[in-house]
């Protein structure tokens, strides 16, 4: 049963360790934004918590030092080795499980703020930091308004969006705008765009407009629109550098304590509508708030006394009647105090222009016309005025002036009562085709339709055909040109080349990937999707509005409400935590389920739902890519009961607590310690039952201490009593390290110091040399030789004539000096050397004189010589040169050598005579 319990325990431990390793590997493979806080504070806390079990294990008193360590009799009882290892394993397992739970919680924790927000506590810190930044940006404004921030709602929304993940998106690339990226803000709608995106947008917009409208491409300066509000900007306004919102600082640094992309200084932009004041906020996105300054202004009508009013709301009404005369000149304005009077709202009976009819009309529009014809006689007296509601000034009779026939060729002056007759000539008026004239006689009314047969060219210019002039010739060929959208063909019949704009719908998928472009087919990029999408938290209480297309990459907003998900374990309720995306974190409540084999309850954290790595599918070959590890939810069984129960070991050495699932007698892993039959050793076997498993038989050699200096062990096995004397020989070197000596071990160990020195001597002369260079005269001895050398040495005077014999050790104390005889000999030798030098110099002068005389003789002879004589003289010259060379050698070599020999002979002669 114990073996089965042990094997089950080992299996559970292996399963727990495998789960922890798989969980840590899975978390390590997660992206960086999901590993919230694991690279800084989390890892340090985990390391500290991992080191705590080991530290506690070291500090625990009585911990076993290792297996097989002998302990002294009567020492404090130590816990069994197996229990210490088990407790250490459990502590390490608990610490690893806690670390894995923290990683799982951070993986599934709810966070919708920026990428820097790592946990709920960290999010609270970020909320506080965000509030401080907003307060610092709005302080200068609220100081003027006495703390009233109602005018900051619109601007505050823009600033808050900078800190909200997903709320600030570049509509061109549908990507988040980060605080470290260069941006551009529209001055009309205040939307933020990436600087490279808006530069490319402006360049493409101007290029497309120029390519469609300009005959000379690029000659005109076309404006480019904002992608969101369509506000137009001139080409010179294309952003080419990254500035803050107020435009004072170029390339503003990313300061964590300032609004992103802000320089931190006061905005100072001119407020709109212009009032003469500037914005008091710190550099900010969005529109400037209303002016908070206080000014003294009068009412709208100007009757009341001036009152202090807020500059942004300085228009006020005193509510008194206006009383001004209206434009109708009949009534006065009865409205309360206002700037400009409205048209008179009353109704009165007014006449028309001709004065025949009367009607009730608004006072604001007194002039009106009736539908009656004037009928007044004209100046001719024969006709009447045909105008409607004439005011009395009728025009002259139209027939009283000079008139022509219908074709216009003949003029006549007739009374207005007579009609001008046709002249009878050909009409010749231009027909509707503007190419031919009318062939009828002069007639009243319009001319006939032109019916001449002409060769007409179709509208596109491809074909010609004979047909009536009044008909238009259109061929059936369809235009193959592409329209201005550069996507669809014209396909209009007989198109003259000026193809109309494309009337089809664009239909291209927008950057949001959810909608299609509703505009008419066009060139270039489509405008961003104007729709917005709501991203809600899990419970739906918190809503974040983001541009369409960002809902897939935007994390749900942070919700401060409590999570409403029902528990997934056996506990009735979950631990209180905030609303979050994804699944809830694992339950941390104690399991408290009754264990099957005992009456205790499970004290471990709830393990009904645990993420376990699923089995990996075996790859068919290297061409298949391994998939990411998948995790499945699994309910783990309760671990074995760890409640300690007091139990005695096999050898009854101690009573230690043993886990409940391993209840029963155990081995404390200590040596048995009972004395063996030899009387010298104790049983070294692990703690065991004496009755069924007797102690071991001593098989070791004798381990009793040997005499001092004896390196040999006792040849007998372990025995009681004293050991016999050692009879082995010891081989060692003598004092001079030359000879090998063999001495009996007993004699050497029992001898005193003087005897040991005698036994270690070879009795030969010491071979060592003294500092003077002579050999030591003593017999082989230990230590350093004495420096009193007794050998005799000879001492001489400086000239080497006098010599004496003294001991070597006393030679440094004696010195031999030269006497008078030595000095006389030295004087004679020096005189002899001087004489030899003078002789050599005289010989050299003589040779030089001879050579000079010989040269002068050769110069005196002169003239031509025969060849024989010349050769003979050359031979004589060579011989004389050789003779002179030998004489020089004799003078410089032989003379000094002879002097030296003579000096040596004289010295030895004098030495012998002395």
C-alpha positions in Angstrom: 0.0 0.0 0.0 2.8 2.4 0.8 4.4 1.7 -2.6 1.1 2.4 -4.3 0.6 5.6 -2.4 4.2 6.7 -3.2 3.8 5.9 -6.9 0.5 7.8 -7.0 2.1 10.8 -5.3 5.0 10.8 -7.7 2.5 10.7 -10.6 0.6 13.7 -9.3 3.8 15.6 -8.7 5.0 14.9 -12.2 1.6 16.1 -13.6 1.7 19.3 -11.6 5.3 20.0 -12.7 4.5 19.3 -16.3 1.5 21.7 -16.1 3.6 24.4 -14.6 6.4 24.1 -17.2 3.8 24.1 -20.0 2.1 27.2 -18.6 5.4 29.0 -18.3 6.4 28.1 -21.8 3.0 29.2 -23.2 3.3 32.6 -21.4 6.8 33.1 -22.7 5.5 32.6 -26.3 2.8 35.3 -25.8 3.3 38.8 -27.4 4.9 41.5 -25.4 1.7 43.5 -24.8 0.1 40.5 -23.1 3.1 39.9 -20.8 2.0 42.6 -18.5 4.6 43.5 -16.0 6.6 40.3 -16.4 9.9 42.0 -17.4 10.2 44.4 -14.5 8.6 44.3 -11.1 6.8 40.9 -11.6 10.0 39.0 -12.3 11.8 40.5 -9.3 8.8 39.6 -7.0 8.8 36.1 -8.4 12.5 35.7 -7.8 12.1 36.9 -4.2 9.2 34.5 -3.7 11.1 31.6 -5.2 14.1 32.3 -2.9 11.9 32.4 0.2 11.3 28.6 0.4 15.0 27.9 0.0 15.9 30.6 2.6 13.3 29.1 5.0 14.7 25.7 4.4 18.2 26.9 5.3 17.1 28.7 8.4 15.1 25.7 9.6 16.9 24.2 12.6 17.8 20.6 12.6 17.7 20.2 8.8 19.5 17.1 7.6 22.8 17.9 6.0 22.8 15.0 3.6 22.5 11.3 3.2 24.9 9.1 5.0 26.2 11.8 7.4 27.2 10.5 10.8 25.8 12.3 13.8 27.0 12.4 17.3 25.3 10.5 20.0 23.0 12.6 22.2 22.5 15.4 19.6 19.1 17.1 19.0 16.7 15.0 17.0 16.6 15.9 13.3 13.6 15.5 11.0 13.9 12.6 8.6 15.6 13.2 5.2 12.5 12.1 3.2 10.3 14.6 5.0 12.7 17.4 4.5 12.9 16.7 0.8 9.1 16.4 0.6 8.5 19.7 2.4 11.1 21.5 0.2 9.4 20.0 -2.9 6.0 21.2 -1.7 7.2 24.7 -1.0 8.9 24.9 -4.4 5.7 23.5 -6.0 3.5 26.0 -4.2 5.8 28.9 -5.2 5.9 27.8 -8.9 2.1 27.3 -8.9 1.6 30.8 -7.5 3.9 32.2 -10.2 2.0 30.3 -12.9 -1.3 31.6 -11.5 0.0 35.2 -11.6 1.0 34.6 -15.2 -2.4 33.2 -16.1 -4.2 36.1 -14.3 -2.1 38.7 -16.2 -2.8 36.8 -19.4 -6.6 37.0 -18.9 -6.7 40.3 -16.9 -8.9 43.1 -18.2 -7.1 46.1 -19.6 -8.2 48.5 -22.2 -5.9 51.4 -21.7 -2.5 52.1 -23.4 0.1 49.4 -23.9 1.8 50.6 -20.7 -1.2 49.6 -18.5 -0.3 46.2 -17.1 -2.7 45.5 -14.4 -5.7 46.9 -12.5 -3.5 48.4 -9.8 -1.3 49.9 -12.5 -4.4 51.1 -14.3 -5.4 53.0 -11.1 -2.0 54.5 -11.0 -2.4 55.5 -14.6 -5.8 57.0 -14.0 -4.3 59.1 -11.2 -1.4 60.2 -13.4 -3.9 61.0 -16.3 -5.9 63.1 -13.9 -2.8 65.1 -12.8 -1.9 65.8 -16.4 -5.4 67.0 -17.3 -5.5 69.1 -14.2 -2.2 70.7 -15.0 -3.3 71.4 -18.6 -6.6 73.0 -17.5 -5.4 74.9 -14.4 -4.8 78.2 -16.1 -8.3 78.2 -17.5 -10.1 77.1 -14.3 -8.3 79.8 -12.3 -10.0 82.3 -14.5 -13.4 80.7 -14.2 -13.3 80.0 -10.5 -13.2 76.2 -11.0 -16.0 76.1 -13.6 -15.0 73.6 -16.3 -18.2 73.5 -18.3 -16.5 75.2 -21.2 -13.8 72.5 -21.4 -16.1 69.6 -22.3 -15.3 69.6 -26.0 -11.6 70.3 -25.5 -11.4 67.8 -22.6 -12.8 65.1 -24.9 -10.0 65.6 -27.4 -7.4 65.5 -24.6 -9.0 62.4 -23.0 -8.9 60.6 -26.4 -5.2 60.9 -26.4 -5.0 58.6 -23.3 -7.7 56.2 -24.4 -6.5 53.1 -26.4 -8.0 52.9 -29.8 -9.9 56.3 -29.6 -7.1 58.1 -31.4 -6.7 56.6 -34.9 -5.1 57.8 -38.1 -8.0 57.6 -40.6 -5.6 57.2 -43.5 -3.8 54.0 -42.4 -6.4 52.9 -39.7 -3.6 52.6 -37.1 -3.2 53.9 -33.6 -1.5 57.2 -33.1 1.2 56.8 -30.5 2.8 59.5 -28.4 6.2 58.9 -30.0 5.1 59.3 -33.6 5.1 62.5 -35.6 1.6 63.8 -36.3 -0.3 66.6 -38.0 -3.6 68.1 -36.7 -6.3 69.5 -38.9 -7.2 73.1 -38.0 -10.8 72.6 -38.9 -11.9 69.2 -37.5 -8.8 68.8 -35.2 -8.3 65.2 -36.3 -4.8 63.7 -35.9 -3.0 62.0 -38.7 0.5 60.5 -39.0 2.8 63.0 -40.6 4.0 60.6 -43.4 0.3 59.6 -44.1 -1.0 63.2 -44.5 2.0 64.1 -46.6 1.3 61.3 -49.0 -2.4 62.1 -49.0 -1.7 65.7 -49.9 0.7 64.8 -52.6 -1.6 62.2 -54.2 -4.6 64.5 -54.0 -2.8 67.4 -55.8 -1.4 65.0 -58.4 -4.8 63.5 -59.2 -6.5 66.8 -59.6 -3.7 68.2 -61.8 -3.6 65.1 -64.0 -7.4 65.5 -64.7 -7.9 69.3 -65.0 -4.5 70.7 -66.2 -3.7 70.7 -69.8 -0.1 71.6 -68.8 0.4 69.1 -66.0 1.5 70.7 -62.8 1.3 74.3 -63.8 -1.6 75.3 -61.5 -1.6 75.2 -57.7 -4.6 73.0 -56.7 -5.7 72.7 -53.0 -5.8 69.3 -51.2 -8.6 68.3 -48.8 -8.6 67.0 -45.2 -9.4 63.3 -45.2 -12.2 63.7 -42.7 -13.8 67.2 -42.9 -12.8 67.9 -46.6 -11.4 71.3 -45.5 -9.2 72.5 -48.3 -5.6 73.6 -47.8 -3.2 75.2 -50.4 -0.2 73.3 -51.5 2.0 75.6 -49.5 0.2 74.3 -46.3 1.4 70.8 -46.9 3.0 69.8 -43.5 6.7 69.2 -43.8 7.7 69.1 -40.2 6.4 67.8 -36.9 5.3 70.5 -34.5 3.2 70.7 -31.3 -0.4 71.7 -31.3 0.3 75.4 -30.9 3.1 75.4 -33.5 5.8 76.9 -31.3 8.0 73.8 -30.9 9.4 71.6 -33.6 9.8 67.9 -32.9 8.4 68.1 -29.3 9.9 65.4 -27.0 7.7 62.7 -25.5 7.2 63.7 -21.9 5.2 61.3 -19.8 3.9 64.1 -17.6 2.6 66.2 -20.5 -0.2 65.8 -23.0 1.1 63.7 -25.9 2.6 65.8 -28.8 2.4 68.9 -26.6 5.2 71.4 -25.8 3.9 72.1 -22.3 3.7 75.9 -22.8 0.6 78.1 -23.0 -1.3 77.8 -26.3 -1.8 81.6 -26.9 -3.8 81.1 -30.1 -6.4 83.7 -31.1 -9.8 82.7 -29.9 -12.7 82.2 -32.2 -14.8 84.3 -32.6 -12.1 86.9 -32.3 -12.4 88.9 -29.1 -8.8 90.1 -28.7 -7.8 87.5 -26.2 -5.7 84.3 -26.5 -6.1 80.7 -25.3 -5.0 80.2 -21.7 -4.7 76.4 -21.8 -1.4 74.5 -22.1 -0.6 73.4 -25.6 -3.6 71.1 -26.4 -5.4 69.2 -29.2 -8.9 70.1 -30.4 -10.5 73.5 -30.4 -9.7 76.2 -27.9 -12.4 76.6 -25.2 -14.5 79.8 -24.9 -12.8 82.9 -23.6 -13.0 82.9 -19.8 -12.1 86.6 -19.4 -14.5 89.0 -17.7 -15.4 92.2 -19.6 -17.9 95.1 -18.9 -20.5 95.3 -21.7 -23.9 96.9 -22.2 -27.0 95.1 -23.3 -27.9 94.4 -27.0 -30.0 97.5 -27.4 -27.6 99.7 -25.5 -30.1 101.1 -23.0 -28.9 99.4 -19.8 -25.8 100.1 -17.9 -22.7 98.0 -18.6 -22.3 94.8 -16.5 -19.3 92.4 -16.0 -19.9 89.4 -18.2 -17.8 86.4 -19.5 -16.1 87.4 -22.8 -17.4 84.2 -24.5 -21.0 85.0 -23.4 -20.9 88.8 -23.2 -24.1 89.4 -25.3 -27.1 89.9 -22.9 -30.6 91.4 -23.1 -32.2 93.8 -20.7 -35.7 92.4 -21.7 -37.1 95.9 -22.3 -39.1 96.6 -25.5 -37.1 97.9 -28.4 -39.5 100.7 -29.7 -37.6 101.4 -32.9 -39.6 102.4 -36.1 -39.8 99.5 -38.5 -39.2 99.7 -42.3 -42.9 99.8 -42.9 -42.8 103.3 -41.4 -46.1 102.5 -39.6 -45.3 100.3 -36.6 -42.6 100.1 -33.9 -40.6 97.0 -32.8 -42.3 95.4 -29.8 -39.6 92.6 -29.3 -37.4 92.6 -26.2 -33.9 93.9 -26.3 -32.0 92.7 -29.4 -29.4 93.8 -32.0 -31.3 94.1 -35.3 -35.0 94.4 -35.7 -36.8 91.7 -37.7 -39.2 92.6 -40.5 -42.6 93.8 -39.4 -44.8 90.8 -38.6 -48.1 92.7 -38.9 -50.7 92.5 -41.8 -52.4 95.5 -43.4 -54.6 96.3 -46.5 -52.3 97.5 -49.3 -52.9 98.4 -53.0 -51.2 96.7 -55.9 -48.8 98.6 -58.3 -51.6 99.7 -60.6 -53.9 100.6 -57.7 -56.9 98.6 -59.0 -56.9 95.9 -56.3 -56.5 95.8 -52.5 -55.5 92.9 -50.3 -54.2 92.1 -46.9 -50.5 91.9 -47.1 -47.5 91.7 -44.6 -46.1 95.1 -43.8 -42.7 93.8 -44.6 -43.5 93.4 -48.4 -45.8 96.4 -49.4 -45.1 96.2 -53.2 -47.1 93.6 -55.1 -48.7 93.2 -58.6 -52.1 92.0 -59.7 -52.8 89.9 -62.8 -54.9 92.4 -64.8 -53.7 93.9 -68.1 -53.1 97.6 -68.1 -55.4 98.5 -71.1 -54.6 102.1 -71.1 -54.5 103.8 -74.6 -51.0 104.4 -76.0 -49.8 107.6 -77.4 -50.9 106.6 -80.9 -54.5 106.5 -79.8 -55.2 103.3 -81.8 -53.8 100.7 -79.5 -53.8 99.9 -75.7 -51.1 98.9 -73.3 -50.7 95.1 -73.0 -48.5 95.0 -69.9 -49.7 93.4 -66.6 -50.4 95.8 -63.6 -48.6 98.8 -65.1 -47.9 101.7 -62.7 -49.1 104.3 -65.2 -46.0 105.0 -67.3 -46.9 102.9 -70.4 -44.3 102.4 -73.2 -44.8 103.9 -76.7 -46.7 102.0 -79.4 -44.4 99.4 -80.9 -45.9 99.9 -84.5 -45.2 103.6 -84.6 -41.5 103.1 -85.4 -39.9 102.1 -88.8 -40.8 98.6 -89.8 -39.6 96.0 -92.4 -41.1 93.2 -94.3 -40.9 89.7 -92.8 -37.6 88.9 -94.6 -36.1 92.2 -93.5 -35.0 93.3 -97.0 -37.6 96.1 -97.5 -38.2 99.0 -95.1 -41.4 101.0 -94.9 -43.0 103.8 -92.8 -46.7 103.1 -92.4 -49.3 104.1 -89.9 -49.6 101.8 -86.9 -53.0 100.7 -88.1 -51.6 99.1 -91.3 -49.7 95.9 -91.6 -46.4 95.6 -93.6 -46.9 93.2 -96.6 -44.3 90.6 -97.8 -42.0 92.0 -100.4 -42.3 88.9 -102.7 -38.5 88.3 -102.9 -36.7 85.2 -101.7 -36.6 85.0 -97.9 -32.8 84.1 -97.7 -32.9 84.0 -93.9 -30.5 81.5 -92.2 -32.1 78.2 -91.4 -31.6 76.4 -88.1 -28.5 74.5 -89.5 -26.8 77.9 -89.9 -25.3 76.7 -93.2 -28.2 77.2 -95.8 -30.8 79.9 -96.4 -34.6 79.7 -96.8 -35.6 79.3 -100.4 -39.3 80.4 -99.9 -40.7 83.8 -100.8 -40.8 86.4 -98.1 -43.3 85.1 -95.5 -44.4 85.6 -92.0 -43.6 83.0 -89.3 -40.6 80.7 -89.0 -38.8 79.2 -91.9 -39.1 75.6 -93.0 -36.7 72.8 -92.0 -33.6 72.4 -94.1 -33.9 69.3 -96.2 -30.8 69.5 -98.5 -28.8 66.4 -98.9 -25.2 66.9 -97.6 -22.3 64.6 -96.7 -22.2 64.5 -92.9 -19.5 63.3 -90.6 -20.5 61.5 -87.5 -19.8 63.0 -84.1 -16.7 60.8 -83.4 -15.3 61.5 -86.9 -14.9 57.9 -88.1 -17.6 57.7 -90.8 -19.3 60.0 -93.5 -22.8 59.7 -95.0 -25.2 61.5 -97.4 -28.3 62.6 -95.4 -30.7 65.6 -94.9 -29.0 68.6 -93.3 -31.4 68.9 -90.4 -30.6 65.4 -89.1 -27.7 64.5 -86.9 -25.5 61.6 -88.0 -24.5 59.3 -85.1 -22.6 56.1 -85.8 -23.0 52.9 -83.8 -19.3 52.5 -82.7 -18.8 52.7 -78.9 -16.0 54.8 -77.4 -13.1 52.6 -76.1 -11.5 55.3 -74.0 -11.3 55.2 -70.2 -13.2 57.7 -68.2 -11.7 60.0 -65.6 -11.9 57.3 -63.0 -9.3 55.3 -65.0 -11.3 52.1 -64.2 -14.3 52.0 -66.6 -14.6 52.5 -70.4 -16.8 55.3 -71.8 -18.9 52.9 -74.1 -20.9 55.9 -75.4 -22.1 55.7 -79.0 -20.2 58.0 -81.4 -18.3 59.8 -78.6 -16.5 63.0 -79.8 -13.7 62.5 -77.3 -14.9 64.5 -74.4 -16.1 61.5 -72.4 -18.4 62.4 -69.6 -17.4 61.8 -66.0 -17.9 58.2 -64.7 -21.4 57.8 -63.3 -20.9 54.4 -61.7 -20.5 53.8 -58.0 -16.9 53.4 -56.7 -17.6 50.2 -54.7 -14.1 49.7 -53.5 -13.6 48.3 -50.0 -12.5 51.1 -47.6 -9.7 50.8 -45.2 -12.0 49.7 -42.5 -12.7 46.4 -44.4 -16.3 46.7 -43.4 -17.9 49.1 -45.9 -17.5 50.1 -49.6 -17.0 53.5 -51.0 -20.4 55.1 -51.7 -18.9 57.9 -53.8 -19.0 58.1 -57.6 -16.2 56.3 -59.2 -13.0 58.3 -58.8 -9.2 58.2 -59.0 -6.8 57.8 -56.1 -7.5 56.7 -52.6 -11.0 56.7 -51.2 -11.8 58.9 -48.3 -11.8 57.2 -44.9 -14.9 55.5 -43.7 -17.1 58.1 -42.0 -18.8 55.5 -39.8 -17.9 54.9 -36.1 -18.2 51.7 -34.1 -18.9 51.2 -30.4 -16.6 48.9 -28.5 -18.2 47.7 -25.3 -16.8 46.0 -22.3 -18.0 42.5 -21.3 -20.9 43.7 -19.2 -21.8 46.5 -21.7 -21.7 49.3 -19.1 -18.7 51.1 -20.6 -18.6 52.2 -24.3 -15.7 53.4 -26.4 -16.4 55.0 -29.8 -13.7 54.3 -32.3 -13.4 54.7 -36.1 -14.8 51.9 -38.2 -12.2 49.3 -38.7 -10.4 49.7 -35.4 -12.9 47.6 -33.4 -10.9 44.5 -34.3 -7.6 45.8 -32.8 -9.0 47.9 -30.0 -9.0 46.4 -26.6 -12.3 46.7 -24.7 -12.5 49.8 -22.5 -11.7 49.6 -18.8 -14.8 49.1 -16.8 -15.1 49.9 -13.1 -18.1 47.7 -12.6 -17.9 44.3 -10.9 -17.7 41.2 -13.1 -21.1 39.5 -13.5 -19.9 36.1 -14.9 -21.2 33.1 -12.9 -18.6 30.9 -11.2 -17.3 27.9 -13.2 -16.2 25.9 -10.2 -18.0 24.3 -7.3 -17.9 27.5 -5.2 -21.2 29.4 -5.0 -19.6 32.8 -5.8 -16.5 34.2 -7.5 -13.9 36.4 -5.9 -14.8 40.0 -6.4 -13.0 41.6 -9.4 -13.6 44.2 -12.1 -15.3 43.6 -15.4 -12.7 42.3 -17.9 -12.5 40.9 -21.4 -12.1 37.2 -22.0 -12.5 34.5 -19.4 -12.3 35.1 -15.7 -9.1 34.5 -13.8 -8.8 31.2 -12.0 -10.5 30.8 -8.7 -8.2 31.4 -5.8 -10.5 30.2 -3.0 -9.5 27.1 -1.1 -11.0 23.9 -2.5 -12.3 22.5 0.9 -13.7 19.4 -0.8 -13.5 16.2 1.5 -10.6 14.0 0.6 -11.5 10.4 -0.4 -9.1 8.5 1.9 -9.3 10.5 5.1 -11.5 12.9 7.0 -9.6 16.0 6.1 -10.5 18.6 3.4 -8.4 19.8 0.5 -6.5 23.0 1.5 -5.2 23.7 -2.0 -6.6 26.6 -4.2 -9.5 25.7 -6.4 -8.4 23.4 -9.3 -11.8 22.6 -11.0 -10.8 24.6 -14.1 -7.0 24.6 -14.9 -5.4 25.3 -18.3 -3.4 22.3 -19.4 -1.4 22.1 -22.6 -3.0 19.8 -25.1 -1.1 17.0 -26.9 0.9 18.2 -29.9 0.1 16.6 -33.2 3.0 14.8 -34.7 4.3 16.6 -37.8 4.4 14.6 -41.0 7.6 16.2 -42.2 9.9 19.2 -42.0 7.6 21.0 -44.5 4.9 21.4 -41.9 5.1 24.2 -39.5 4.5 23.5 -35.8 1.3 25.1 -34.5 1.2 27.1 -31.3 0.5 25.1 -28.2 -3.2 24.9 -27.4 -4.5 24.9 -23.8 -7.6 23.1 -22.7 -9.5 23.5 -19.5 -9.3 20.5 -17.2 -10.3 19.6 -13.7 -7.3 18.3 -11.7 -7.9 15.8 -8.8 -7.2 16.9 -5.3 -3.6 16.3 -4.3 -2.8 13.7 -1.5 -3.5 14.8 2.0 -0.6 16.6 3.6 -1.8 16.9 7.2 1.1 15.8 9.4 0.6 12.9 11.8 3.3 11.9 14.5 4.9 8.6 13.6 8.1 6.8 14.9 10.8 5.6 12.5 11.8 1.9 12.0 14.8 2.2 14.4 12.7 4.2 16.9 15.3 7.0 16.7 12.7 9.8 16.6 9.0 10.6 16.2 8.3 12.9 13.3 5.2 14.3 11.5 4.4 12.3 8.4 1.8 13.3 5.8 -1.6 11.7 6.2 -1.5 9.9 2.8 1.8 8.2 3.8 0.8 7.2 7.3 2.9 4.3 8.7 6.4 3.6 10.1 9.2 5.0 8.0 13.0 5.1 7.7 14.5 8.3 9.1 17.4 7.9 6.6 20.0 8.0 9.5 22.6 5.4 10.1 21.5 2.6 12.5 24.3 3.4 15.0 24.2 0.1 17.0 27.7 -1.3 18.0 29.0 -4.2 15.9 30.7 -7.4 17.3 34.1 -5.9 16.7 33.5 -3.3 19.4 35.0 -0.6 17.2 32.3 0.4 14.7 28.6 0.9 14.6 26.0 -0.2 12.1 26.1 2.1 9.1 23.0 0.8 7.4 20.0 3.0 6.9 17.5 3.0 9.7 15.8 -0.4 9.7 13.8 -2.9 11.7 16.2 -4.9 14.0 13.9 -8.0 14.3 13.5 -8.8 10.6 16.6 -7.2 9.3 19.7 -7.7 11.6 22.7 -5.3 11.6 25.6 -5.9 9.2 28.9 -7.8 10.0 32.0 -5.6 10.2 34.2 -6.3 7.2 36.5 -3.3 7.4 40.2 -3.3 8.2 41.8 -2.1 11.4 41.3 1.6 11.7 43.0 2.2 15.1 45.5 5.1 15.2 49.1 4.2 14.4 52.2 5.4 16.4 53.4 8.9 15.5 55.5 8.8 12.3 54.3 5.4 11.1 52.7 5.6 7.7 51.7 2.0 7.5 48.3 0.5 8.4 47.7 -2.5 10.6 47.8 -5.6 8.5 45.1 -7.4 10.6 41.4 -7.0 10.1 39.3 -5.0 12.5 40.1 -6.5 16.0 39.9 -5.6 19.6 43.0 -4.7 21.7 46.3 -3.0 20.6 48.0 -3.5 17.2 51.4 -5.4 16.9 54.6 -3.4 16.2 55.3 -2.4 12.6 58.0 -4.5 11.0 58.2 -2.8 7.6 61.3 -1.0 6.3 61.2 2.7 5.4 63.2 3.9 2.4 64.5 7.5 2.7 67.3 9.7 1.4 70.3 10.7 3.6 70.9 14.4 4.6 72.9 15.0 1.5 70.2 13.5 -0.8 72.6 11.2 -2.6 72.3 7.8 -1.0 69.2 5.7 -0.2 68.9 4.3 3.3 66.6 1.5 4.5 65.6 1.8 8.2 63.2 -0.3 10.2 59.9 1.6 10.9 59.9 0.7 14.6 63.5 2.0 15.2 62.7 5.2 13.4 59.5 6.0 15.2 60.9 5.1 18.6 64.2 7.0 18.3 64.8 10.5 19.6 65.9 13.4 17.5 69.7 12.8 17.8 69.3 9.1 16.9 67.0 10.0 13.9 69.8 12.3 12.6 72.4 9.5 13.0 70.1 7.0 11.2 69.5 9.4 8.4 73.3 10.0 7.7 75.3 8.1 5.0 78.6 8.8 6.9 80.3 10.1 3.8 81.9 13.5 3.3 79.4 16.3 2.6 79.3 17.1 -1.1 78.1 20.6 -0.7 80.3 23.6 -1.6 80.9 26.5 0.7 80.5 30.1 -0.3 84.3 30.3 -0.9 84.1 27.5 -3.5 85.7 24.7 -1.4 84.0 21.4 -0.4 82.6 20.9 3.1 84.9 18.8 5.2 82.2 17.4 7.6 80.4 14.1 7.4 76.9 13.9 5.9 74.8 16.2 8.2 71.5 18.0 8.2 71.0 21.7 7.8 73.4 24.3 6.4 77.2 23.8 6.3 79.5 25.8 8.5 81.4 28.6 6.8 84.7 28.1 8.7 86.9 26.7 5.8 90.3 25.3 7.0 92.0 24.9 3.6 95.2 27.0 3.0 95.4 29.5 0.1 98.3 31.6 -1.4 98.2 35.4 -1.3 100.6 37.6 -3.6 101.5 41.2 -3.7 100.3 43.4 -6.6 103.4 42.7 -8.7 103.2 39.0 -8.0 106.7 38.7 -6.6 105.9 38.1 -2.9 103.6 35.2 -1.9 102.2 33.8 1.5 100.0 30.9 2.6 97.0 31.5 5.1 93.7 29.7 6.0 90.8 30.3 3.6 88.5 31.6 6.3 91.1 34.2 7.3 92.2 35.2 3.8 89.9 38.2 3.9 91.8 39.6 6.9 95.3 39.6 5.4 96.9 41.7 2.5 100.4 41.4 1.0 102.1 44.7 0.0 105.1 45.3 -2.4 108.5 46.1 -0.8 111.4 48.3 -2.1 112.8 45.6 -4.3 109.5 45.3 -6.1 109.4 49.0 -6.6 113.0 49.0 -8.1 112.1 46.3 -10.5 109.0 48.1 -11.6 111.2 51.3 -12.2 113.7 49.4 -14.3 111.0 47.8 -16.4 109.4 51.2 -17.1 112.8 52.7 -18.2 113.4 49.7 -20.5 110.0 50.3 -22.1 110.8 54.0 -22.7 114.1 53.2 -24.3 112.5 50.7 -26.7 109.9 53.3 -27.7 112.6 55.9 -28.5 114.5 53.4 -30.6 111.4 52.6 -32.5 110.6 56.2 -33.2 114.2 56.8 -34.4 114.0 53.9 -36.7 110.8 55.2 -38.2 112.3 58.7 -38.8 115.3 57.1 -40.6 113.0 55.0 -42.9 111.0 58.1 -43.8 114.2 60.0 -44.6 115.4 57.2 -46.9 112.1 57.1 -48.7 112.2 60.9 -49.2 115.8 60.7 -50.7 114.8 57.9 -53.0 111.8 59.9 -54.3 114.0 62.9 -54.9 116.5 60.8 -56.9 113.7 59.5 -59.1 112.6 63.0 -59.8 116.0 64.2 -60.8 116.6 61.4 -63.4 113.7 62.4 -65.7 113.6 61.6 -69.6 112.5 58.5 -71.4 113.7 55.1 -70.3 113.8 52.0 -72.2 111.5 49.2 -71.3 114.2 47.0 -69.7 115.5 49.8 -67.5 112.0 50.7 -66.5 111.2 47.1 -65.7 114.4 46.7 -63.7 113.6 49.9 -61.8 110.1 48.7 -61.1 111.5 45.4 -59.7 113.9 47.3 -57.6 111.1 49.5 -56.3 109.0 46.5 -55.4 111.9 44.9 -53.6 112.7 48.1 -51.7 109.0 48.4 -50.8 109.0 44.8 -49.5 112.1 45.5 -47.5 110.6 48.6 -46.0 107.5 46.7 -45.1 109.5 44.0 -43.3 111.4 46.6 -41.4 108.2 48.3 -40.3 106.9 44.9 -39.0 110.2 44.3 -37.1 110.0 47.8 -35.6 106.3 47.6 -34.5 106.1 43.9 -33.6 109.5 42.4 -32.8 110.8 45.3 -30.8 107.8 45.3 -28.3 107.9 41.5 -28.2 111.5 41.5 -27.4 111.0 44.1 -24.7 108.3 42.0 -23.1 110.5 38.9 -23.2 113.4 40.7 -21.7 111.1 42.1 -19.0 109.8 38.6 -18.2 113.4 37.2 -18.1 114.5 40.0 -15.8 111.5 39.4 -13.4 112.1 35.7 -13.1 115.8 36.2 -12.6 115.1 38.6 -9.8 112.5 36.3 -8.3 114.9 33.4 -8.2 117.6 35.4 -6.7 115.3 36.6 -4.0 
